[in-house]
Amino acid sequence: MLRRVSLTFRPRLIHRVASLSTRSLGRLPNTQSPIVSKPHFFNSVTGDSNEQIPAFRLLDGTGVPIDGAELPELDEAFARRLYENMQLLPNLDNILYNVQRQGKISFYMTAYGEEATIIGSAAALAHDDEVLGQYREMGVLLWRGFGLDNVMAQCFGNHEDTSSKGRQMPVHFGSPKHHFHTISSPLATQIPQAAGVAYALRRSPERSNSVAACFFGEGAASEGDFHAGLLLASTIPSPVVFIARNNGFAISTPSSEQYHGDGIASRGPGYGIDTIRVDGNDVLAVLTAVREARKRCLEQGRAVLVECMSYRVGHHSTSDDSFAYRARSEVEDRKRIDNPLVRFRLFMESRGWWDSQAEEELKTRLRADVLKAFKHAEVQSRWELSEIFTDIYAGEEPWNIREQREELSRLLEKYGEDWEPWKRELQKFKAESKNRVKN
């Protein structure tokens, strides 16, 4: 039987609710969030769904400091070094891209349009900071003194290749001496690895002033390893600077189709990570942002995320034709409107540190240096063929490696001197004996 409820209790109920709102309602478990009585949905880290995360910039497109900009301490020698390293990248890219088209190397990836992001970051890091790159960070190695001969040796895979003895794809550099971890092809694997490296640094008293720096593209941030890495670095605090190169494309997929949120920077606060977005075409802004990020890493012992906004002017790689998915005019406009090299050159000219003669002399010298390294590398032989089986496992050689080596030995005995394609290929290796893989 239904019972009618008297309405005489309503004023008392309203009074009770009102009194509750004036005192503390306590806290929910595992959070310090205040209690509210109205539903509140949100989708922006700025607090306003119509407001975007700001981008830090110091120089405008003509190299003039913007209003309120505080430039980093900069002398002429350091500024010249920044610019020369930025100019070195396209000089290398021009030659090695064409070398690949001639069939002399198998693969290549350029850094056109991202010179400021790469060199600005490199200059902000200490030389003993551990770097885990993706595949456009050759400039970090060059900044640290890796040298053109080492770059060419790795791309050609000759016996002077110190990165991997010729066993890695071109542009997959590595150098323990320069604290640069060997690049691997699968996207985003370096992100959780960087969190682990940074944790190891934290637990090593002798490395208390070092951080890990992890580079990746915005496409890699769509991989599960991105989230695993940031979660690890935030819950087990470790000093790693995550540097996202948001160049607008994950191969052929534009960023507008990669995520609905506000870029990669919007994800940092979700992991409790200090985050900044920076104009990736402004080398001084990148330098300042990464320096501050590194400082915070060391002071707090925690990760920091830096999103560098740029534009990939070149094709994704020599295996890609970007004009199949974007207009050539779009690329030409970006090169003309916001070229990071032009921007910084104009800034240097305004300081009296650069002129047209210095520009011409630099380009001539860099091209000559790159061509000299190229001509030296292309005539060098490869490592001994037997090196393909070394450096895989420590200790005694396992049965599967021994079995593969013996099988290759039999094939070489049978075809190595008679089948012309193999005969030509074998001539590129150092060893001259007929059997090239036996102990």
N, C-alpha and C positions, 0 to 999 in steps of 0.2 A: 504494500500500500504506500503510495507516494505521500510524502509529508510536505506541506507548504512551509517555506522558510519565511519567517517574519523579516521584513525590510527594516525593522527598527534597529538591527545590528549594523547596518551599513555605515552610519556616521562613525561608530566606534572603530570599525575595520579601517576606514580611510584614515582616521587619526593614528592608528597603529602603524600603517604603512608609512605615513609621513614622518612619524617619530623614528622609524628604522632608518630612513634616508639621512637623518641628521647625525647618526652615530656610525661607528665603524661596523662594516659587515664582515670583517675578517678577511682571510685570504684563502684562495684555493690551493690545493696541494701543488707543489713543484712550480709555482709561479708567484711573482709579486704584482701581478696585474690587478688594477682596481676593479671593483665590481660596479657594473652599470645596469640600469633597468631597461635600456633600449638596445635592440640588436644593432651591431655596428660591423659592417663588412668593409674590408680594406684590401687594396691590391697594389699599394705603392709604399716604398720605404720612406718617401718624403712626407707622408701624411696627407697628401692631397693628390687624388687620382689624376688631376690635370697638370700636375707639376712633375717635370722630369728631373733626374739626377743631374746636377751641374757638372760641367767639364772644366777642368783647370787648364788655363792657358796663360802664357806670359807675352808671347809675340803674336801680332796679327799677321795676316798673309803677306804683308809687305816688309816684315821684319821690324816693325815698330812696336815697342812695349805698349801694352794696352793700359788703360787707366787703372791705377792702383797696383800695378804689377811690381813685385819686389824681385828683381833679378838675382840669381845666385852670384856669389863672388866669382869673377871670371877675369883672367888676364889674357893677353893676346896669344901667348904660347898655347894655353889650354884650349882656347877657342879655335885656333888653327888645327890643333890635333883632332878636335871633334869634327871639324869640317873635312879634313883630309881623310879621316876614316869613313865618313859618310860618302865621300866621293869615290873612295876605293871600291865600295860595294857595287855600284852600277858598272864600273870598269871591269871588275871580275865577272859580273853577270853577263855583260855583253859578249865577252870572249868565250866564256864557258858554255853559254847558251848556243852560240854558233858552233863551237866544237862538238857539242852533242848532235847538232843537226848534220854535221859531217861524219857522224858515226864513230868518232874517236873515243867518246865516253858514252855510257849507256843511258844516263839520266841526269837531270839537273833541275834545281828550283831556284828562282830568283827572289830578290828582296825589294824589287822596285816599289817605291811608295812607302816603305817601312823603315827607311834608313834612320830616321830620327828616333823611332821607338827602340831600335836595336842598339844604336850607338849611345843614345842617351841613357839607356838602362845599364849598358856595360860600364859607362863612365861613373855611374852612381854606386856601383858595387865595389867591394874590396877585391883585390886580386886572388885572395884565398877563399872567397865565398864559393860555395859549391853550386855550379850551374847545371841545371837539367833542361836542355832545350828540346824544341820540337823539330824543326828542320829549316828555319830561316834565321838562325842565330849565329851564322858564321862570323858576323861582325864582332860578337863578344870575344871569340877566339883571336881575331885579328887585333882587337884592342889590347889583349893580354900578351901579344907578342908571338902568336902561333906561327906567323910567317906565311908568305905566298907559296913557298916551296912545299910546305906541309899541306896546304890547301890543294894544290895541284896533284901532289902524290896521292892524296886520298881519293880525289875524283878519278884519277887514272888507275888507281889500285896497283901501283907499282911497288918495287921492293923498298922504296923510301917511305912508304905509308906507315906512319907510326900509330894511326888510329886503330887499324884492324888488320894489318898485313894484307890489305887488298881484298878482304873478304866481305866488306860491307858495301852497300850501294853508295854511289856518289852522294855527297853532302851529308853523310851520316858520320859526323866527326866525333872524336873523343880524344881527351888528353888528360891523363892524371896529373901531369906536370902543371897544367893550366887550370886544374880543378873543374874540368868540363866533362861531365858524364856522357858516355857514348850514346848517341841518338839511336832510337829504334823507330821503325816505320809505323807500328800500330798506334793509332791516335790515343792520347791521354794516358798512356801507361806511366809516363814520367810524373804525373801529378801525385798519386799516392806514394810513389817512390820518393818524391821530394819531401813529403811529410815525414817519411821514415828517416831520410838523410838528415833533415833538420832536427829530429828527435835525437839522433845519434850525436849531432853536434852539441846539443844541449847537455847531453850526458858526458861530454868530453871536456874536462876543465881546460885543457890546452887549446880548445877551439871555442872558447866562450865569447870571442869577438867575431865569430863567423856566422853567416846565415846561409840558407839554401835559397836559390832563386830559380823559380820554375816558369818557363815560357810555354805558352800554348795559344792556339787560335780559338776564336769564338765557336768554331765548329766542334773542336775537341771538348768544349764545355757541355756539349750535348751527350757526351759519353758518361756511363756510370762511374768511371774512374775519377771524373771531376768531383762528383759528390763524395765519393769515398775518400779522396784526398783531403778535401776541405773539412769533412767531418773529423777525420783523424787528426788533422792539424789544429782543430779547434777544441776537441775534447781531451786530447793528450797534447797540451800546448807545446808548440814547437816553432822556432824562429824561421819561417819560410815566407818569402815574398812571392806570391803568385802574380805573374805578369801576363794578363790576357791581351793578346794582339787581336783586337776586333777590326779586321780589315775588310769586313763586309761580305765575304764569301767563304763558304766551306766547299771548296772545289766549285761546283756549279750552283750550289744552293745559296741564294742571297740571305743575309741575316734576317730580313723581313719574314722569311719562311722557316727560320730556325727556332724562334722563340716569340712569344706574345708579350712577355714582360719587358721591362726597361733594361735591355742589354744584359751583360754579365755582372756588372757592378751591383745590380739589385739583389743578387743572390748572396753576396758576402754577409750582410747583416743577419740573414737567416741562420748563419753558422756562428754568429757572434764575432765576426772578423771585421776589423777596421778596413774601410774600403774607400778608394778614391777613383774617380774617372778623370782622365787627362787627355788633352789634345795630343795624339800620337804623332802628329806632324810638326810639333814644336819641340825641338831637341832640348831646349832649356827647361820647358815645363816637365818633360819626361825625367830629365836629370834631377830636378827638384823633388818631384813626386816620389821617385824611387829612392832617393837619398832619405827622405823623411820616412818612407815605408821601412827601409832597412833600420833606421834609428829606432822606430817603434818596435820592430821585431826584437832588437837586442834589449831594449828597456823593459818590455813587457814579457818577453819570451813567448810571444804568440805570433800567429800568422797575420799577414796583411795582404789584401787583394788590390791590385792596380789594374784598371782597365784602360788600355791605350786605344783610342779611336783613330783609325787610319783608313786607308783604302788600298787594296791590292791592285796596283797598276798592271803588273805583269800577269801572264797566265799562271794557273796554279802550279804547273810544272811543265816539263817538255812533253808530257803525255796529254796535255790539255790544250784545247783551243777555246779560250774564253769568249771569243766573238760569236760562238754558237749560242751563248746564253745572255750576252749583254752587248749593247750597242758600242761600236768602235768610237762613236762620238762621245759617249759617256766617259770612256777612259781618257780620251784626249782632253776633255774638259777638266777632269780631275788633275791631270798632269799640268795643265796650264794654270788652273785657279789656285791650287793649294799644294805646290811642290815643296816638300820639306827642305830640299837642298837650296832652292831659290830663296826661301824664307830666311834661312840662317845666313846665307851669303849676303843678302841685303842688310841684315843686322850687322854683320862684320864690316861691310863697306861703310855703314853709318858711323862706325867707331874708328874708321881709318885703318883698320886691320887687314883690308883686302882690296884688291882692284883687279881690273881685267887682265893685266899682265900676270899677276899671281895666279889667276884662274887658268890661264892658258898654260903656264909653266907646270902647274899641278897636274892638269889633265894629260899633258905630254909625258911627264915623268911617271905617273901611275900606269898609263897604258904601256909604256916601255917596260916597267917592272913586271907587269902581269904577263906580257908576251915573253919576256925572258924566262919566267918561271914555267910558263906553258911549254916553251920549246925544250927546256931541260927535262920536264916530266914525260913528254910524249915519247922520248927515245929510251926511257929506262925500262929494264925488264921487270917482270913480276917476281914475287917471292917464289921460292921453290914450291912445286906443286904439292909436295908432301905436307906443307904448312896448313893445308886445308883441314887436316885431321888433328892438329896440335891445339893446345890452349883451350880445350873443351872441358875436360875433366882433370882434376888433380889426382895424383897418384897413378896407380897402374892403369894402363889403357883397357877400357872395358871391351867385352866381346863384340858388341855391335859396331863400334868404331873400327876395330881390327878387321871385322868381316867386310866392311865397306872399303877399307883401304886395300885389302887383298883382291876384292872384286875389280876395283879400278885398275889395279896392277895388271890383272889378266886382260882387261879390255885394251889397255895401252900396248901390251905385248902383241895383241892380235891386230889392232887397227892403227896404233900410234904412228907407224912409219909408212903406212900404205894408203890410208884414207886422207885425202888432201885437206878437207876442213880441219881434221884433228891435227894434222901435220903442221899446218899454218898456225893453229892456236898454240901448240906446244912450243913453238919457237919463241913465244913471248915470255916463257918462264926462264928463270935463271939457270936451272940445272940442264946439262946437255946430254946426260946419259939416257940410254934408251928406256930404262926402267926408272921412273921418276918418283915413285911413291913407296918403295921399300925402305926399311930402316938401313 
